[in-house]
């Protein structure tokens, strides 16, 4: 797994279509005014609160996944979260139209609360 010095350098190493989606997601996540820090962990762009990972972006060639480390515990009334793992859930984003900024902000806030109840 390649190491990256920063989130920006990680993003630059992704495909052009993925970069555009990452930038759009980054704008929305960072615009939520939540106490999250951008980092690169496990080869993915991530947001953490302290040492606790909250979100990640996994980049594919033409799409990305916005993932929630404790997504299985996050209430998701629109049922957008995918995955069957014990904890992790994600939303596949293939275009900017797939980004629901208000709903994503709600899921992110819920994920932060859940993660900190467990910590």
For each residue, the residues with C-beta under 8 A, 3 or more apart:
1: 42 43
2: 13 43
3: 40
4: 7 9 10 13 40
5: 9
6: 9 10 38 40
7: 4 10 11 26 38 39 40 45
8: 11 12
9: 4 5 6 12 13 40
10: 4 6 7 13 14 40 44 45
11: 7 8 14 19 22 23 26 45
12: 8 9 19
13: 2 4 9 10
14: 10 11 18 19 22 59
15: 18 19 59 60 61 62
16: 19 20
17: 20 21 61 62 63
18: 14 15 21 22 59 60 61 62 63 64
19: 11 12 14 15 16 22 23
20: 16 17 23 24 96
21: 17 18 24 25 63 64 93 94 95 96 99
22: 11 14 18 19 25 26 45 57 59 64
23: 11 19 20 26 27
24: 20 21 27 28 96 99
25: 21 22 28 29 57 64 66 93 99 104
26: 7 11 22 23 29 30 38 45
27: 23 24 30 31
28: 24 25 31 32 99 101 104 105
29: 25 26 32 34 36 47 55 104 108
30: 26 27 36 38
31: 27 28 101
32: 28 29 36 105 108 109
33:
34: 29 108 109 112
35: 49 112
36: 29 30 32 47 48 49 54 55 108 112
37: 47 48 49
38: 6 7 26 30 45 46 47
39: 7 46 47 48
40: 3 4 6 7 9 10 43 44 45 46
41: 44 46 48 53 56
42: 1 46 56
43: 1 2 40
44: 10 40 41 56 57 58 59 67
45: 7 10 11 22 26 38 40 56 57 59
46: 38 39 40 41 42 53 54 55 56 57
47: 29 36 37 38 39 53 54 55 56
48: 36 37 39 41 51 52 53 54
49: 35 36 37 52 54 112 115 116
50:
51: 48
52: 48 49 115 116 119
53: 41 46 47 48 56 69
54: 36 46 47 48 49 68 69 70 108 111 112 115
55: 29 36 46 47 66 67 68 69 108 111
56: 41 42 44 45 46 47 53 65 66 67 69
57: 22 25 44 45 46 64 65 66 67
58: 44 64 65 67 90
59: 14 15 18 22 44 45 64
60: 15 18 63 64 65
61: 15 17 18
62: 15 17 18 94
63: 17 18 21 60 92 93 94
64: 18 21 22 25 57 58 59 60 92 93
65: 56 57 58 60 90 91 92 93
66: 25 55 56 57 90 91 93 104
67: 44 55 56 57 58 71 88 89 90 91
68: 54 55 71 74 81 88 89 90 107 108 111
69: 53 54 55 56 87 88 111 115
70: 54 73 74 87 111 114 115 118
71: 67 68 74 76 81 83 87 88 89 90 111
72: 83 85 86 87 88 89
73: 70 87 114
74: 68 70 71 81 89 107 110 111 114
75: 110
76: 71 79 80 81 89 107
77:
78: 100 103
79: 76
80: 76 91 100 103
81: 68 71 74 76 89 90 91 107
82: 89 90 91 92
83: 71 72 88 89 90
84:
85: 72 88 89
86: 72
87: 69 70 71 72 73
88: 67 68 69 71 72 83 85
89: 67 68 71 72 74 76 81 82 83 85
90: 58 65 66 67 68 71 81 82 83
91: 65 66 67 80 81 82 98 104
92: 63 64 65 82 98
93: 21 25 63 64 65 66 98 99
94: 21 62 63 98
95: 21 98
96: 20 21 24 99
97:
98: 91 92 93 94 95
99: 21 24 25 28 93 96 104
100: 78 80 103 104
101: 28 31 104 105
102: 105 106
103: 78 80 100 106 107
104: 25 28 29 66 91 99 100 101 107 108
105: 28 32 101 102 108 109
106: 102 103 109 110
107: 68 74 76 81 103 104 110 111
108: 29 32 34 36 54 55 68 104 105 111 112
109: 32 34 105 106 112 113
110: 74 75 106 107 113 114
111: 54 55 68 69 70 71 74 107 108 114 115
112: 34 35 36 49 54 108 109 115 116
113: 109 110 116 117
114: 70 73 74 110 111 117 118
115: 49 52 54 69 70 111 112 118 119
116: 49 52 112 113 119
117: 113 114
118: 70 114 115
119: 52 115 116
